[in-house]
Amino acid sequence: MKSRLLFTTSALSLLAALVTPIQLNAQGEKPQHIRYTVRDLGALGGPGTNSSAFDMNNAGWVAGSGNLIPGGPQHAFVWFGRGPLIDLGTLGGPNSAADGPNLRGEAAIISETGKTDPNGEDFCGFGNHLQCLAAIWRNGKLTALPALPEGHNAQAYGLNDRSEVIGFSENGVEDSSCATLMPFQVFRYDAVVWEPNGHIRKLRRLPGDTVAFGFGINNKGQAVGSSGLCSNTSLPPLPPNGAHAVLWEKDGSPTNLGDLGGTSNIATSVNNQGEVVGTSQSTDGTIHAFVWNRRRGMRDLGTFPGAVATVAPCCNTINDRGQVVGFWFDTMGNVRAFLWQDNVLANLNDLIPKGSPWQLQFASAINDAAEIVGQGLINGEVHAFLATPCDRNYTDRNHAETEWRCEDDTDR
């Protein structure tokens, strides 16, 4: 059973099939990036179980999901910088996953309930066709958040330090075209924000669009996501797709962020300066990561030789320094994590010590200390990782230890 963001080779192959493989130009400039050491965050279960980190905050706290038995359901977890991963449980169903936590220690959750979806939908995407709800984990308790009136399913994807949660909810409007990209989907859906008191607030779609979903939110209440028609939009864990990358202001007013020439555009993360990252299809059909600000508009982050998609995923993949993380993959489904800074892309695996047992596949979040979390392979198992910079210009809670470990590596 896979989590919404615990990527599999089959999911990558599906996304690769949507783009046109071409020979891409190599980076002309050698990356001058900081170096990293990598920590295994472990798993909720014993040998053979997996874990994936989806998000983190400036305190270095981490959220994600993992299973308790090999091949078993995924449970949301948080990690507060020491000790084992903390299992957050579910809303009664087998699977859940977490983003955050914020500096209050709260986490945004999606979870299956124990109720079969009356319309056969699979909104959480775990394959069980159970009701899917957004929730918040607060003070050691998991609490469901309401869907929109007439809606049955919802997902929460991120939250800020003001306890505002971003996500999306069904709205009860039937639309047969929704099944075009999401085979079991019956109803339309809207991007929403849940206020600290749990009240749900719908964000406006762009004119002419029928659905929208939200991914990221900053501490000013600005949110990002995508909007489009139900026929050309899909939600995770399918490769997400939408016609228009959107920035919503605090009052819910939307801005179309533009495109790189193609028809698929998704905004995934926004920092506290209002800078946005996401993915956009280019004119050649390949998927590129972008960064957007009001002064310069949308800029292509570039890509790697042989890549068919370069992705800055949800939900905190740009920090307040403007550094961006994500992943890229080729037509064979080979996937690697990246770091972008100073207009240069770097393979994150080139920035860790030689001989490391890690293969860093997905970089999912970066905080203002340039710490990175994600998912990688170590000794044949999929585990959550924390990559910590060993550079005196970056804050490091264990600086002396990690600096020594990085100094032990030779220059590349």
Summary of the structure (lengths in Angstrom):
residues: 412
radius of gyration: 19.6
end to end distance: 39.0
largest distance: 60.2
contacts: 1574
relative contact order: 0.15
helix: 7%
strand: 45%
